[in-house]
Amino acid sequence: MDNNAKNAPLNEGSDNPSNLSSNRIDSKIRIIRFVLLSSVLYFISDAIGRWFLPEQDSVPGLFSMLVWVLCFITGACQFYLWRRISHKWLLWTTAALYLALFITILAWTGFYRYGGSSLIGYRISVTLMPVWGFLIEHNFTSFIRWYGNLIKRTFHLKSVNSIVFLLFMLIPVALIIMLFVGGYRLSGSLTRQGADIQQYIDEGEVNHNTDRREPIRQYDRLFNDLNDVQLVAARKNGLREPITLDEARNNRHLQLIEPNQYYDIDKLTHSVPYLVPRAAKLLEDMGRAFQDSLFNRGYNRNHRFTVTSVLRTQETVRQLRKSNVNSTENSCHCYGTTFDISYFTYSTPKVGKAASVDKMRQILYQVAYDMQRQNRCYVKYEKKQTCLHITVR
């Protein structure tokens, strides 16, 4: 073999083993940086966002998966594409366009419609995720260079191969990992702030009240005002005699009641929604007291009980007797002073902290008990009809 050929230097092209090894190392470093960037973005958007969730709310797994995928897509775009743009104006124009596209994708997937105001902190955190990514990627190299020089000056190091330098360079990575792993353990550390924001948006006020145990009473025995006693009060405070539907609509002594912020009205099949003003005022006061009691226990104010029966006219009495032979023509409901409230059916708020059915039932009993003790009404516990039969006094 020719000595010149034998002593010729190796080609510096892509076949050079040292160059191939260097390229593989650079490729691995880029992948590590890309994964690290995407993980940081996920922590900023998802883990921090969870700190603002009220206690009773959670983020669906589908949205968490969506955020995770978007973080990796954003990290890839920012690390492999965006950082290659050399013109500064084009760089930030592209960033703005990507942010607009990102928000459009979130809106299209229903991300901004789910959960009402309870997820507002989480939504803001996720929406700003690309912004943090662009800032991190734009300043990452400068930060690493500044941080490395700071370590060298502080410890008077002459080489980056020092173990001290390597340990301190790993501190930011360790902090990111700790924050990422511990983010879910810290979930809820800002729950109170999240709940305050939610309630302020929903109700214009902040509720710091806490729930408590309700007193134990035998309400089925306490609410035992007999029909004869209620009938005397009905005749005294209401209409003189049962009337027809047309007469009810035109009677100036009756007041139309409709679903409102204090109570709901069930689909009335054997009664019509009219009461004398005194009974209508009692019903509204009970609805207001019901909401206030729940609010004082830390729940959202927008809970409502359901009225199931009101005024019975001559027509509705005849219809009722066809289906129930035990019903009486001389019912308290015929005088516009009596209404029934279901102790099983309620309306709960779509946002905010909602009470359980058992809690709402206990509060309804207490409200009716207070009104009874104030001599404002008679109350009968109806077991078969699952309602409270209430007549104004």
Secondary structure by P-SEA (a helix, b strand, c coil): ccccccccccccccccaaaaaaaaaaaaaaaaaaaaaaaaaaaaccccccccccccccccaaaaaaaaaaaaaaaaaaaccccccccaaaaaaaaaaaaaaaaaaaaaacccccccccaaaaaaaaaaaaaaaaaaaacaaaaaaaaaaaaaaaacccccccaaaaaaaaaaaaaaaaaaaacccccccaaaaaaaaaaaaaccccccbbbbbcccccccccccccaaaaaaaaaaccccccccaaaaaacccbbbbcccccccccccccccccccaaaaaaaaaaaaaaaaaaaaacccccbbbbbccccccaaaaaaaaaaccccccccccccccbbbbbccccccccccccccaaaaaaaaaaaaaaaaaaccbbbbbcccccccccccc
